[in-house]
Amino acid sequence: IFINEVKFCPYHPRAKIKRFRKQSSFRKPNNSMIKEILRDWDINIKRSLMIGDKKIDQQCAEQSKLKFIYYSKNIFSAAKKKLRIH
């Protein structure tokens, strides 16, 4: 695995800090952040996946046509099962 960049959305409609209190298409389940990443990087989406722990993560992955792994306690076991790694 290679991590080339980390992205996050600081905005939330109920943020405590006023400058971050707003709607953003970068927040899940929207997939604007995924679209931006795909535009900025040479990524094979068929060989990519998204890991998350909420239904909105899965919705974002589905919109982006990404494989999705639900993370519970053991992320490695979840990835092995989804990707059929032995």
N, C-alpha and C positions, 0 to 999 in steps of 0.2 A: 504494500500500500504506500502511496505517495500522497502527502498533503501539501498542496501548492499554495493554498489560500484558505483563510477562515473568514466566513461572512456571517453577519447576524443583523437582525433588525432591532434597533433600539426603541422603535415606536410602538405604542400600545394605546388604545382608546382611553384607558383608565390609568395611565402612568401617573405616578406621584410627582414627577418632575415635569413641570408645565411644557417645556420645550420638546419633550418626547411624547406628549399626549396628543396623538392624532392617528387617523386611519392610515394604513399603508398597504399597498398591494404586495409588499415584500413579506408581510406576515402570512403564515400558513392559516388556512388551507390554500390561499392564493399561491401561485408559483412564479411570480415575477423574479424572485431571486434565482430560482433554478434557470429560468430563461436567460438571465444576465450571465450566469456562470457558463452556460452552454455557448453563449455568444463570445465570451472572453477566452475560453479555453477550448482546445481541440480534444473533445471528450466523445468517446464512443458510448452513446447512451444505452446501447444494447448490452454493453459490458459493465454497466454502472448500476449502483443500487443506492437506496436511501434507507437509513436506519432511523427508527423513531419509536416513541413510547405512547403516542396518542393517536386517536382516530383522525385528527386533522393532519398529522404527518402522513398517514396513509392516503388521505384524500389528495394532498399535494403531490405525492409520488404518482398516484394514478393519473392526475392531470398532466404530469410531465412524462408519462409512459416509462417510469422507472420501476424496477423491481423494488419491493419493499420488504424489509425485515422488521418485525416487531421486537423491540428490545424489552426484555423483562429483567431477569437477574444476570443471566450469563450470555453476553452478546456473542461470544465465540461459538457457543453451542447453537445459538439461533442462526448465525451465519453459516455454519457447517451444514445444518439441516436444510436451509434454503438453497444453498449452492451445491449441495451433495458432495462435500469435501470429506474425504476419509482420513 
